[in-house]
Amino acid sequence: MVSGLIEKQGMTPLGMFELAWVGVPTMLVGILYLMTVGRVLLGERTEPLQQTVADAKSWLAEVQVAPDSPLVGRSVEDAGLRHLPGLFLVEIRRQDETIRPVAPWSVLEGGDDLVFTGVADTIRDLTSLPGLLPSGETPDPGQNLFEVVVSHSSRLIGRTVRASRFRRRFDAAIVAVHRAGERIDGRIGDIVLRPGDTLLLSASPGFAEAWRESADFYLISSVEWEGQARYRQAPVAVLALGLMVVLPATSEITMTVSSMAALVILIATRCVSPRSARDAVQWPVLMLIGSAFGLSHALLSTGVAQVIASFLMGLTAPLGPLGLLAGVYVLGMVFSLFISNAAAAALVFPIAVTAASAADLPSRPFAVALAMAASAAFATPIGYQTNLMVYGPGGYRYTDFTRVGLPLNFLVFLVAMAVIPMVWRLT
């Protein structure tokens, strides 16, 4: 936002890593503060997400190592099975032998049954891994995922999954089983179903409609799933990301051009579909940024920026150029606590430029200060998108952000006031 605004003023836009001069010291000071004083100020917080993850790990799923799998003869660590996102390898079943817990150096053999626990929307990714086959009730490609809850009057109660002939009766495969408050051991086919058990099913899209009124289930709901992870295309995605960052940093290519080129690469190599790319566009954000440019221009053309800049100059006059820079920073920081950082930057930018021009000072230090201030919204959960993202899952209270964020705001302010005048000369 700030880079685009200074470009419209006829100045050179911010370089790709130009803000690193002040950004890196800010990062180091911020991390040190949060690891020491911030931890004390925050105290202990119980994360609701911990319980969610604990519940999610009660899902049980199985896959089998194919006899000709490239994983045969490799350790669990080398096969990449220890750090799968959202999945945990609980045990390996090999004929009459059960290996539990599974050590990183355990060697895989053809025919091994691998038992995983994990969150529902990642279990289906198991069959996309090379050399792993569906084991019993693992989902078939192309099917949808559904969650069902076994009712008290279900014909399935007291019978094992295998004995109930679940697949033949409902035309659906049980991917995983979840039983609240109890660890489920054994093969999925040998699990004796109980009332209240939650089953993750792989079935045709019409499953919900066909069995919605069935007395066997209390609830049937579909599970959102974005498709199997395409691990082989991960290097392409990393390369595209690298090019998008490196090209603007080392050449005259703009970020707009490099990001569009990266998108073309991702679509051409089918890392993402055109529909996914289109759906990922945040239209409200684009509208906000576009409107902010217009608002910034309006503040300049109507003289509002001049009035506020004059007041700011009068307020900070005894402190000289550094005081004026501090005033612009504080103004941007205060605005960003209550509105989006893009809107805050757009509102304060014309004031900053007008004040710098009136004081016969270069505008670039003030633009940099504003860019930092608009991103330093630590004192409220609504000041920045990431604050709000962690607000609920972290179990935080509104006052936590104020208690920890205000001192952090002050520290970042001190770093900015020390570094910016040295790197971007005020006079």
C-alpha positions as CSV (number, residue, x, y, z in Angstrom):
1,M,0.0,0.0,0.0
2,V,2.7,2.5,1.0
3,S,4.9,1.6,-1.9
4,G,2.1,2.2,-4.3
5,L,1.3,5.5,-2.7
6,I,4.8,6.9,-2.9
7,E,5.1,5.7,-6.5
8,K,2.0,7.8,-7.3
9,Q,3.8,10.8,-5.7
10,G,6.7,10.4,-8.2
11,M,9.1,8.6,-5.9
12,T,10.8,5.3,-6.3
13,P,8.7,2.5,-4.9
14,L,10.0,0.5,-1.9
15,G,12.5,-2.2,-2.8
16,M,11.8,-5.8,-2.2
17,F,13.9,-6.0,1.0
18,E,14.3,-2.3,1.7
19,L,12.2,-2.5,4.9
20,A,14.5,-5.2,6.2
21,W,16.8,-2.5,7.5
22,V,14.2,-1.8,10.2
23,G,12.2,-5.0,9.9
24,V,15.0,-7.4,11.0
25,P,15.9,-5.4,14.2
26,T,12.2,-5.2,14.9
27,M,11.8,-9.0,14.5
28,L,14.8,-9.7,16.8
29,V,13.6,-7.4,19.5
30,G,10.0,-8.6,19.2
31,I,11.0,-12.3,19.5
32,L,13.2,-11.6,22.5
33,Y,10.4,-9.7,24.2
34,L,7.8,-12.4,23.6
35,M,10.1,-15.1,24.8
36,T,10.8,-13.3,28.1
37,V,8.6,-10.5,29.3
38,G,5.7,-11.3,27.1
39,R,5.4,-14.8,28.5
40,V,5.2,-13.4,32.0
41,L,2.6,-10.8,31.1
42,L,0.5,-13.3,29.3
43,G,0.4,-16.1,31.9
44,E,-1.0,-19.5,31.3
45,R,-3.7,-20.0,28.7
46,T,-5.6,-23.2,28.0
47,E,-5.9,-23.6,24.3
48,P,-9.3,-24.9,23.0
49,L,-7.4,-26.2,20.0
50,Q,-5.5,-28.7,22.2
51,Q,-8.8,-30.5,23.0
52,T,-9.8,-30.3,19.3
53,V,-6.5,-31.9,18.3
54,A,-6.8,-34.5,21.0
55,D,-10.3,-35.4,19.7
56,A,-9.1,-35.5,16.2
57,K,-6.3,-37.9,17.0
58,S,-9.0,-40.5,18.0
59,W,-9.7,-41.1,14.4
60,L,-8.3,-44.4,13.3
61,A,-7.3,-45.3,9.7
62,E,-5.3,-48.0,8.0
63,V,-3.3,-48.4,4.8
64,Q,-1.1,-51.2,3.5
65,V,2.4,-51.1,2.1
66,A,2.3,-52.6,-1.4
67,P,4.7,-55.5,-2.0
68,D,6.4,-53.6,-4.8
69,S,6.3,-50.3,-3.0
70,P,9.3,-48.0,-3.2
71,L,8.9,-47.7,0.6
72,V,9.9,-51.4,1.2
73,G,13.3,-51.6,2.9
74,R,13.2,-47.9,4.0
75,S,12.9,-46.7,7.5
76,V,9.8,-44.8,8.6
77,E,11.8,-41.6,8.8
78,D,13.3,-42.0,5.3
79,A,9.9,-42.8,3.9
80,G,8.6,-39.5,5.2
81,L,5.8,-41.0,7.3
82,R,6.8,-39.4,10.6
83,H,5.9,-35.8,9.7
84,L,2.7,-36.1,7.6
85,P,0.5,-33.0,8.1
86,G,-2.4,-33.9,10.5
87,L,-1.4,-37.6,10.7
88,F,0.4,-39.7,13.2
89,L,1.7,-43.3,12.6
90,V,0.5,-45.2,15.7
91,E,1.5,-48.8,14.9
92,I,2.7,-51.3,12.3
93,R,1.0,-54.6,12.0
94,R,3.1,-57.4,10.4
95,Q,1.4,-60.8,10.2
96,D,1.1,-61.7,14.0
97,E,3.5,-59.0,15.1
98,T,2.5,-55.5,16.3
99,I,5.1,-52.7,16.4
100,R,4.0,-50.0,18.8
101,P,5.3,-47.4,19.4
102,V,6.8,-47.0,15.9
103,A,10.4,-45.9,16.0
104,P,11.8,-43.6,13.3
105,W,14.3,-46.4,12.3
106,S,11.6,-49.1,12.0
107,V,12.1,-50.6,8.5
108,L,9.0,-51.1,6.3
109,E,8.1,-54.4,4.6
110,G,5.7,-55.3,1.9
111,G,2.3,-56.2,3.3
112,D,2.7,-54.1,6.4
113,D,-0.5,-52.6,7.7
114,L,0.1,-49.0,8.9
115,V,-2.3,-47.6,11.4
116,F,-2.7,-43.8,11.5
117,T,-4.6,-41.4,13.6
118,G,-5.4,-37.9,12.4
119,V,-7.8,-35.2,11.4
120,A,-10.6,-36.2,9.0
121,D,-9.7,-34.1,6.1
122,T,-6.1,-35.4,5.9
123,I,-6.8,-39.1,6.3
124,R,-7.9,-39.3,2.7
125,D,-4.4,-38.1,1.6
126,L,-2.9,-41.4,2.7
127,T,-3.8,-43.2,-0.5
128,S,-2.2,-40.5,-2.6
129,L,1.2,-41.4,-1.1
130,P,3.2,-43.6,-3.5
131,G,3.4,-47.3,-2.5
132,L,0.4,-47.2,-0.1
133,L,-2.7,-49.1,-0.9
134,P,-6.2,-49.1,0.6
135,S,-6.4,-51.4,3.5
136,G,-9.9,-52.7,4.1
137,E,-12.0,-49.6,4.4
138,T,-9.7,-46.9,3.3
139,P,-11.4,-44.4,0.9
140,D,-11.6,-45.0,-2.9
141,P,-10.4,-42.1,-5.1
142,G,-13.2,-39.9,-6.5
143,Q,-15.6,-40.5,-3.6
144,N,-16.9,-38.0,-1.1
145,L,-16.3,-38.0,2.6
146,F,-19.2,-38.1,5.2
147,E,-19.4,-38.1,8.9
148,V,-22.2,-40.2,10.5
149,V,-23.1,-40.9,14.1
150,V,-24.4,-44.3,15.0
151,S,-27.8,-44.2,16.6
152,H,-29.0,-46.1,19.7
153,S,-31.5,-48.1,17.5
154,S,-29.0,-48.9,14.7
155,R,-28.7,-52.4,13.4
156,L,-24.9,-52.0,13.6
157,I,-24.7,-51.9,17.4
158,G,-22.8,-54.8,19.0
159,R,-21.4,-56.0,15.6
160,T,-18.0,-55.6,14.2
161,V,-17.5,-53.5,11.1
162,R,-16.6,-56.7,9.1
163,A,-19.6,-58.7,10.4
164,S,-22.0,-55.9,9.7
165,R,-21.1,-56.0,6.0
166,F,-21.1,-52.2,6.1
167,R,-19.7,-51.7,2.6
168,R,-22.2,-54.0,0.9
169,R,-25.2,-52.7,3.0
170,F,-24.6,-48.9,2.7
171,D,-22.3,-48.8,-0.4
172,A,-19.8,-46.9,1.6
173,A,-16.4,-47.6,3.2
174,I,-15.5,-46.7,6.8
175,V,-12.4,-44.6,6.6
176,A,-12.0,-44.0,10.3
177,V,-13.8,-44.4,13.6
178,H,-14.0,-41.9,16.5
179,R,-15.2,-42.7,20.0
180,A,-15.3,-39.7,22.3
181,G,-13.2,-40.2,25.5
182,E,-11.9,-43.6,24.6
183,R,-8.9,-44.9,22.7
184,I,-9.8,-47.4,20.0
185,D,-7.4,-50.2,19.3
186,G,-7.4,-53.0,16.8
187,R,-8.2,-53.1,13.1
188,I,-11.1,-51.1,11.8
189,G,-12.8,-54.3,10.6
190,D,-12.7,-55.7,14.2
191,I,-14.1,-52.7,16.0
192,V,-17.4,-53.4,17.7
193,L,-19.7,-50.5,17.0
194,R,-21.5,-48.6,19.8
195,P,-24.1,-46.0,20.0
196,G,-22.6,-42.5,19.5
197,D,-19.6,-43.7,17.5
198,T,-18.7,-41.3,14.8
199,L,-17.8,-42.9,11.5
200,L,-15.9,-41.2,8.6
201,L,-17.2,-42.7,5.4
202,S,-16.1,-42.7,1.8
203,A,-19.2,-42.9,-0.4
204,S,-20.8,-41.6,-3.6
205,P,-22.2,-38.0,-3.6
206,G,-25.7,-39.4,-3.2
207,F,-25.0,-41.1,0.1
208,A,-26.4,-38.4,2.3
209,E,-29.7,-38.1,0.4
210,A,-30.1,-41.9,0.3
211,W,-29.6,-42.5,4.1
212,R,-30.5,-39.2,5.7
213,E,-33.8,-40.6,7.1
214,S,-32.2,-44.0,8.1
215,A,-32.7,-45.1,11.7
216,D,-29.1,-46.3,11.7
217,F,-27.6,-42.8,11.9
218,Y,-28.4,-39.8,14.0
219,L,-26.5,-37.3,11.8
220,I,-25.0,-37.3,8.3
221,S,-22.8,-34.5,7.2
222,S,-20.4,-34.0,4.4
223,V,-16.7,-33.3,5.0
224,E,-15.1,-30.5,3.1
225,W,-12.1,-31.8,1.2
226,E,-10.0,-30.0,-1.4
227,G,-8.5,-33.0,-3.1
228,Q,-5.6,-35.2,-2.7
229,A,-2.3,-33.5,-2.0
230,R,0.0,-33.6,-5.0
231,Y,3.3,-34.1,-3.3
232,R,5.3,-34.5,-6.5
233,Q,4.4,-31.0,-7.5
234,A,5.7,-29.5,-4.3
235,P,9.1,-28.6,-5.8
236,V,7.3,-26.7,-8.6
237,A,5.4,-24.7,-6.1
238,V,8.5,-23.9,-4.1
239,L,10.3,-22.8,-7.3
240,A,7.5,-20.5,-8.3
241,L,7.5,-18.9,-4.8
242,G,11.2,-18.4,-5.0
243,L,11.1,-16.8,-8.4
244,M,8.3,-14.5,-7.3
245,V,10.5,-13.2,-4.5
246,V,13.9,-13.3,-6.1
247,L,13.1,-11.6,-9.4
248,P,11.8,-8.3,-8.0
249,A,14.7,-8.3,-5.5
250,T,17.4,-8.7,-8.2
251,S,16.0,-7.1,-11.3
252,E,13.7,-4.4,-12.7
253,I,10.8,-6.8,-12.8
254,T,7.9,-5.6,-10.6
255,M,6.2,-7.7,-7.9
256,T,3.0,-7.6,-10.0
257,V,4.7,-9.2,-13.0
258,S,6.6,-11.8,-11.0
259,S,3.5,-12.8,-9.0
260,M,1.4,-13.2,-12.1
261,A,4.2,-15.3,-13.7
262,A,4.2,-17.5,-10.6
263,L,0.5,-17.9,-10.9
264,V,0.8,-18.9,-14.6
265,I,3.4,-21.5,-13.6
266,L,1.3,-23.0,-10.9
267,I,-1.8,-23.2,-13.2
268,A,0.2,-24.6,-16.2
269,T,1.8,-27.3,-14.0
270,R,-1.6,-28.1,-12.4
271,C,-0.4,-27.2,-8.9
272,V,-3.7,-25.3,-8.6
273,S,-6.7,-25.3,-10.8
274,P,-8.0,-22.1,-12.5
275,R,-11.1,-22.3,-10.3
276,S,-9.0,-22.6,-7.1
277,A,-6.9,-19.6,-8.2
278,R,-10.1,-17.6,-8.9
279,D,-11.7,-18.6,-5.6
280,A,-8.5,-17.6,-3.7
281,V,-8.9,-13.9,-4.8
282,Q,-10.0,-11.8,-1.8
283,W,-12.3,-9.4,-3.5
284,P,-13.2,-7.5,-0.3
285,V,-9.5,-6.8,0.3
286,L,-9.0,-5.6,-3.2
287,M,-12.0,-3.3,-2.9
288,L,-10.7,-2.0,0.4
289,I,-7.2,-1.2,-1.1
290,G,-8.7,0.4,-4.2
291,S,-11.0,2.5,-2.0
292,A,-8.2,3.5,0.3
293,F,-6.2,5.0,-2.7
294,G,-9.3,7.1,-3.5
295,L,-9.7,8.2,0.1
296,S,-6.0,9.1,0.3
297,H,-6.4,11.3,-2.8
298,A,-9.5,12.9,-1.4
299,L,-7.7,13.9,1.9
300,L,-5.0,15.6,-0.2
301,S,-7.3,17.3,-2.6
302,T,-9.8,18.7,0.0
303,G,-7.1,20.1,2.3
304,V,-8.0,17.8,5.2
305,A,-4.5,16.4,5.2
306,Q,-3.0,19.9,5.3
307,V,-5.0,20.8,8.4
308,I,-4.1,17.6,10.3
309,A,-0.4,18.0,9.2
310,S,-0.3,21.5,10.4
311,F,-1.7,20.5,13.8
312,L,0.8,17.6,14.0
313,M,3.7,19.9,13.1
314,G,2.7,22.3,15.8
315,L,2.4,19.5,18.4
316,T,5.9,18.1,17.6
317,A,7.7,21.3,16.8
318,P,9.8,21.4,20.0
319,L,11.2,17.9,19.2
320,G,12.4,18.8,15.7
321,P,12.3,16.4,12.7
322,L,12.6,13.3,14.8
323,G,9.5,14.4,16.8
324,L,7.5,14.9,13.6
325,L,8.6,11.4,12.4
326,A,7.5,10.0,15.8
327,G,4.2,11.8,15.5
328,V,3.5,10.3,12.1
329,Y,4.4,6.8,13.4
330,V,2.1,7.1,16.5
331,L,-0.7,8.4,14.3
332,G,-0.4,5.4,12.0
333,M,-0.1,3.0,14.9
334,V,-3.2,4.4,16.6
335,F,-5.3,4.2,13.4
336,S,-4.2,0.6,12.8
337,L,-5.4,-0.5,16.2
338,F,-9.0,0.0,15.2
339,I,-9.1,-0.2,11.4
340,S,-7.3,-2.4,8.8
341,N,-3.6,-1.7,8.3
342,A,-4.2,-0.9,4.6
343,A,-6.8,1.7,5.4
344,A,-4.7,3.2,8.2
345,A,-1.8,3.6,5.8
346,A,-4.0,5.2,3.2
347,L,-5.5,7.6,5.7
348,V,-2.2,8.7,7.3
349,F,0.0,8.8,4.1
350,P,-1.3,12.1,2.8
351,I,-0.8,13.6,6.2
352,A,2.7,12.3,6.5
353,V,3.7,13.5,3.0
354,T,2.1,16.9,3.6
355,A,3.9,17.3,6.9
356,A,7.2,16.3,5.5
357,S,6.9,18.7,2.6
358,A,5.8,21.6,4.8
359,A,8.8,20.9,7.1
360,D,11.1,20.7,4.0
361,L,12.1,17.1,4.9
362,P,12.3,14.1,2.6
363,S,9.1,12.0,2.4
364,R,10.7,8.6,2.2
365,P,11.5,8.2,6.0
366,F,8.0,9.1,6.8
367,A,6.6,6.6,4.4
368,V,8.8,3.9,5.9
369,A,7.7,4.9,9.4
370,L,4.1,4.7,8.4
371,A,4.6,1.2,6.8
372,M,6.1,-0.1,10.0
373,A,3.5,1.6,12.2
374,A,0.5,0.3,10.2
375,S,1.8,-3.2,10.7
376,A,2.5,-2.8,14.4
377,A,-1.1,-3.3,15.7
378,F,-0.4,-5.6,18.6
379,A,-2.6,-4.0,21.3
380,T,-6.0,-5.2,20.0
381,P,-7.2,-8.5,18.4
382,I,-9.0,-6.5,15.7
383,G,-6.1,-4.5,14.6
384,Y,-4.5,-7.0,12.3
385,Q,-5.8,-10.2,10.5
386,T,-3.4,-12.5,12.2
387,N,-4.3,-11.2,15.7
388,L,-7.9,-12.3,15.0
389,M,-6.8,-15.6,13.6
390,V,-5.2,-16.7,16.9
391,Y,-7.7,-15.0,19.2
392,G,-10.1,-17.9,19.5
393,P,-7.9,-20.9,18.9
394,G,-5.3,-19.6,21.4
395,G,-7.9,-19.1,24.1
396,Y,-6.9,-15.5,24.5
397,R,-8.9,-12.6,26.0
398,Y,-9.2,-9.1,24.6
399,T,-7.1,-7.7,27.5
400,D,-4.3,-10.2,26.7
401,F,-3.5,-8.2,23.5
402,T,-3.5,-4.9,25.4
403,R,-1.3,-6.2,28.2
404,V,1.3,-7.8,26.0
405,G,0.8,-5.7,22.9
406,L,1.2,-2.2,24.3
407,P,4.8,-2.7,25.5
408,L,5.6,-4.4,22.2
409,N,4.2,-1.4,20.3
410,F,6.5,0.8,22.4
411,L,9.5,-1.4,21.7
412,V,8.9,-1.5,18.0
413,F,8.4,2.3,18.1
414,L,11.8,2.8,19.7
415,V,13.5,0.5,17.2
416,A,11.9,2.4,14.3
417,M,12.9,5.8,15.7
418,A,16.5,4.6,16.1
419,V,16.9,2.9,12.8
420,I,14.9,4.9,10.3
421,P,16.8,8.3,10.7
422,M,20.1,6.4,10.2
423,V,19.1,4.5,7.1
424,W,16.7,7.0,5.4
425,R,18.2,10.4,6.2
426,L,15.8,12.9,7.7
427,T,17.8,15.9,6.5
